[in-house]
Amino acid sequence: MSTSVLHRGTGRPEEASSTPASPSDPTAATAGLVPPTVRARRAQPFWLNLLLRASGPAVLVAAWFSASASGAVTSQQFPAPWEVWNAFTELARSGELWANLSVSLRRAAIGLVVGIAVGLLLGIVSGLSRLGDQLIDPTVQIVRTIPILAVTPLLIIWFGIDELPKLIIIALAAGIPTYINTHLGVRHVDAKLIEAGRAYGLGHARLVRTVVIPEALPQILLGFRIAMTAALGALVVAELSNTQAGLGFLMTSAQQYFQTDIVVACIVLYAVAGLLADTVVRVLERVTMPWKFSKEARK
């Protein structure tokens, strides 16, 4: 005697087999299962990506406009957007803005390049060598825990109030995250890839250039992104004391005369510089790791 079952998708009865399926038969266990479907994700247009990224800052600016126009926030509490814009245009017209901005950009660029270069080199050495890790990593971890504000007076005593202590502060702020992320990325490179490179006769320098750095590149670029943000923060600290030019000097002068519109204009410039720095790293990721983004587009 056989029982009748409904055939999947047709609604017609089908004679069930009187022979039970063997538990050890893998085809019998999966005969009635439907294979999973993978939903393909279309590549997002560039304009849509740009629009979505700009939506957050646009909402903040719109809320700022609304609060200032309605009187919920007064000019004494926080300057209105149009007041900040007027201060910005006045500084640009007088030439004072570029005179101070160029000094800050030069300081940030020099300190950032030096800090990233030193952090990258030390991270690779300590990541590849046990002796390098033992000699370098404890010292870096000690320096990492010391606040920048605590080091600033000592650097001024040692090197005076010229450019050198400011550059050292920025380089330290950029070098520490670069070292930590480079060290972490190099340490997590698959040992089998390194052994394979050595088996193919790669020298130490070529092995680092063609195997270690490409494998550790995502972590290294993350360190670059953090380093740029940290360098901007250190730039503010370096310029708020004992300086005669720069955005920090401009903010300090405006603070003395209660010119909050100029202070906020300088803060906006720092924010724009941070956004541009992050964009530079994102572009660098697309240039150095094209396979990552092509793989994401195919998902």
N, C-alpha and C positions, 0 to 999 in steps of 0.2 A: 504494500500500500504506500502511495507517495502523496505528499502534500503539495498544494499549489501555492506559489508565491508570486508577487507582482514583479515583473521585470523592471529594473531601474530606468526611468525616463520614458517608458512606453505605456505603462499601466496595464499591459497584457500579462496574463498568468503564465508562469513558467514552471515546468516540473522540477522540483528540487531533487537533487541527487540523493539517493538513499545511502550512498557510501560516505561516511564521515571523513572530513579532511584530516590529514595527518598533522599533528602538532609540529612535527619537524619539517614540514614542507613550507618553505618561505613563500612560494608563489601562491599557495592556498591562503596564507594569512593576509596577503595584500591584494587578493583578487578583487575584492569589492571596494577598494579605496580609490578615490579620485586623486590624481597627482596634484600637488599644490601649484597654483599659478603665481608667477612673479610679476608684480606690477611694475612696469617700466616707468621711470621718472624722466620726463622731458627736460631738456636743458633749459634753464631759466634765461629769458632775454636779458641783455645787459641793462637796458633802460629800466626794467622792472626791479632788478637787483639794486640799481642806484636809487630808485624811488623808495624802496623799502628801507634802505639804509639811511636815507635822509629824513624819513618820516619821524623818527624819534627826536632829533634836534629841532625839527620844524614844530613839533607839538610843544616843546619847551619854550621856543621863541614865541609861539602864539599865546601860550599861557602868560608869559612875561608881558606881552603887549596888552592882553586883556586885563591883567591885574593893575598895570600902570594906568591904562585909560579909564578904568572904572573907579580909581581912587582907593582900591583895596590896599595898594602899596604906594606910599608916598615917596617923593624924591629924596626926602631926608633918610628914609629907611633903605631904599634901593633906587638908583637912577633909572629912569624910563629908557627904553631902547633908543628912542630918537635923541635923547640927551647924550647917550653913549656914542651914537653915530656922529653927532655934532662935535663931540670932543675928539673923536677919531679923525674926522676930516680936518679939524683945526690943527691937530698935531701933524698930520700929513702935509698940510699946506705950509706950515712953518718950517718943515724939514726936521723937526725935533724927533718925529717918530722914526724915520729911517736912520737917523744918527745913532739912536739908542738900540733899535732893532738889529742893525747890522753888527753891532758889538756883541749882542747876546747870541746871535746866530753863529758868529765866529767862535765864541767861547764854547757853545754847545757842540759845534762840529768837531773842534779839536779834541775836546774832552771825550766825546763819544767815540771817535776813531781810535784814540789811544786806549781807552778803556776796553773797547770791544777786541782790539788786537791782542792786548795783554791777557784778557780773560779767555779768549779763544785759544791762545798758545798754551797757557797754564792748564786749561781744561783738557786739551788733547794729551799733554804730557802726563798729567796725573791720572787720566782715564786709561791710558795705554800701559803705564809702567807702575808696578807695585811700589818701587822706590820713590817715584815721583808723587804717588798718592800719599805716601807716608811723610814726605818732606813738605809738600805744598798744601794739601787739603786742611790739616789742622790750623795752619796759619790763616788761610782764607776764611775758615769758619770763625776764627776769633775776630778777624777784622769785620766780618759780616754782621756780628752782633753789636758792634759799636755804632751808635747813632751818628749820622753825619754832623748834626749840630754839636756833638761833643768833640769832634775832631777839628771843627772850624777854628776855635780860638788857638789851638796848638799850632795849626798850620800858619796862622797869621803871625804868631810869635816866631816861628822858624823862618818863614819866607817873606814876611812883611805883608803889605796890602796891595802888592802888584798883581799881575795876572796869574802867576804860578799857583798860589793856593786855590784860586777859583778853578783852574783847570784840573788840579789834583782832586778836588771835591767831585767834580763832574765825572772824571775818569774812574774814581772809586765807585760812584753810584752806577755807572754803566758796566764796569768790569765785573762786579760781583755776580749779578744775574747771568751775565754771559758765561762766566766760569762755571757756575753751578749747573746750568742747563747743558753746556758742552760736556762737562764731566759726566753728567748723568746719561747723555746720549751716547757717548763713546763707551761707557761701561756696559751699556745694554746692547751693543752690537753683537750679533750672533758669532760665537767663537768658531763655528764651522765655516763661516764665510772668510774669516781671517786665515784659518788653516788652509782653505782652498786657495786663497791668494798666494800664500807662501808656497804651496805645492806647485803653483804655476810659475814660480820663480820671481815673484814681485819683490822688489826691494822694500825697505822699511818706509822710505818717503813715498814711493809710488803706492804702496799698500794703504797708507793713510789717505792719500789723495783720491784713490779710485775705489776704495772699499769702505774705510772707516767713516770718512766725512759724508759721503752720500747716504750711508745708512743712518748716521746720527743727525742728518740735516734737519728733519722736522723739529727735533728738540733744540738744535742750535738756533734756528730761526725764531722759535718761541723765546729763547733767551735774548735775541736781538730786539724783539718787540718789547719785552719788559725793560731792557736796558735803555731804550729810547725814552720810555715814560719816566724811568728813574733819573735819567740825565736831565730832563726838563725840570723835575722836582728839585734836583740838586742845583740847577741853574738859579732857581728862585732863591734858594738858601744862600748861594754864593754872592748874589747881587744885592741882597737886602742889607748887607753890612759892608762898610768900608769900600765903597765903589763910587766912581765918578761918572759912569756911563753904563747904559744897559736898561732893559725893561724894569729890572728890580730897582735901579736908581730912580727911574721915572715914577714908579709906584711909591717909593719912599718920599719923594718930593711932593707928590700929589697928596699923600697922607698928611703931611705937615700942614697943608693949606685946606684940608677937608674937601678935596676935589674927588669925590667918589666916582664921578663919571669917568675920569681918567684912570682911576684904579680898576674899575670894571672893564674899561677898554683894554687895558693890559692883560687882565685875566682872560678876556675873550681871545686875545692874540696867543696866549699860552695854550688855550684849548684848541685853537685852529692848528697850531704847530704840532700838538700831540696827535690830532686827527691825521695830518699830513704824514707824520712819521709812521703811524700805523698803516697808512695806505702804501707807503714805500715798502714796508715789510711784506704786505700782501702781494704787491707786484713782484717782489723778489721771490716769493714762494712760487708764483706762477711761472716765473722764468727758470728757476732752478729745479722745480719739481713738476714738470708738465704732465708726467704720468699720473700723478695724484688727481689732478683736476679732470683729466680725460676719463679716468676711471669713475669719478663721481658723476660725470655727465652721462655715462652709460648705465648707471643704476636705475 
